Amino acid sequence: MENKENFLDSKMIANFLIALALLFSAIYYFNYSDEINNEVNTVIVNSLLDVNNSLAEQDTARK
């Protein structure tokens, strides 16, 4: 009675695809890290400016 497991079952294929996607994401990030960093900083700064302007408008509307 030999109990032989399949190496390429559905769980192994799914894990392989996830690992492959993470690998490609890491390569893409390392290639474009400066641009990604600049875009993230721009989005965060613009969001903070929008919040600041919104709070300023609320404050002037109360007076």
VENBELPE-V970263 format. One record per backbone hydrogen bond with DSSP energy under -0.5 kcal/mol. CO is the residue of the C=O (numbers start at 0). NH is the residue of the N-H. If there is no record, write none. Layout:
co->(CO/CO)
nh->(NH/NH)
This chain:
co->(0/1/2/6/8/9/10/11/12/13/14/15/16/17/18/19/20/21/22/23/24/25/26/27/31/32/33/34/35/36/37/38/39/40/41/42/43/44/45/46/47/48/49/50/51/52/53/54/55/56/57/58)
nh->(2/3/4/8/12/13/14/15/16/17/18/19/20/21/22/23/24/25/26/27/28/29/30/31/35/36/37/38/39/40/41/42/43/44/45/46/47/48/49/50/51/52/53/54/55/56/57/58/59/60/61/62)
